[in-house]
Amino acid sequence: MTSRMLAISLRTFLVIAMLLISPLSPAATTPAESLLQLHQMRLDTQKSLSSFYMYNNMEGDQRYARMIDEAISQANQALAGLQDLNGDSSKALSGQLIELWSSYESNLKQLVSTLKAQGYTDLQPVADLAEHNQRIMALSQELYSKIEQESGYSVPPLIQQSRKQSLLMQAIAVDYSSRSASVGATFMGGGDSRSIEELVSEFASTLKQLSQAPENTDQTSETLNNVGTKWNYIEKSLKNYNENSVPFLVSKYSDSIIEELERLSSQYAAAST
């Protein structure tokens, strides 16, 4: 199974799992579904930027152009699932998010076209894109909290923690790929301005906490072990990014770790039914 097919299968399973633990409503998307869609949109937003940096790093390697297109397409699909929000504030924030994303998508596609045509991009548009990415991440987090507040529904703690870990891994990938790209380390995205050392430390600490959770089953423990094995493989490179840059390796393993973490979320959801 290809990575893309696996990601689609995981998303389908996650939606089913969320439906099992949420009251069904024929008229509107449930809060659990909306929050899952929003989480996936946030991952895709970060992925689009890290893939752009990798496209720059690898001198126009078309696999990263395809990854950008896939991230854009999946983010649009996720946003389409946020049309039936119940709360007035949530609806307003959702409208702002859709508008902000639309302009980001346009700017990203323009930069990709420029890179294809001339082999490089000016620095300022890339800096603007990264800042745009951060604003999307901030607004989407505000919307996530508002949906929970207005609906009275809260994502179960272990599912929430595993989602945060996915986003953190993607933020690390964005940071690392930006440092390796010719645009320089100044242009970071993902909505987190902390140093890569801090991000790496938090990921390792949270992974340990998840692994020690008493609610873990044989299945979730196996998935966490898979995450840990892959994390151990790149952790040293992340900590020593100035000594031996390996963006392709970090990008590949980050994607695989995120897939495992999304699988973990679905397993926690299924176990809570």
Secondary structure, DSSP 8 states (H G I E B T S, - for coil): --HHHHHHHHHHHHHHHHHHTS---SSS--HHHHHHHHHHHHHHHHHHHHHHHHHHHTTS-HHHHHHHHHHHHHHHHHHHTTTT--SHHHHHHHHHHHHHHHHHHHHHHHHHHHHHHHS---HHHHHHHHHHHHHHHHHHHHHHHHHHHHH-----HHHHHHHHHHHHHHHHHHHHHHHHSTT-TT---SS--S-HHHHHHHHHHHHHHHHT-TT--HHHHHHHHHHHHHHHHHHHHHHTTTTS--HHHHHHHHHHHHHHHHHHHHHHHHHT-
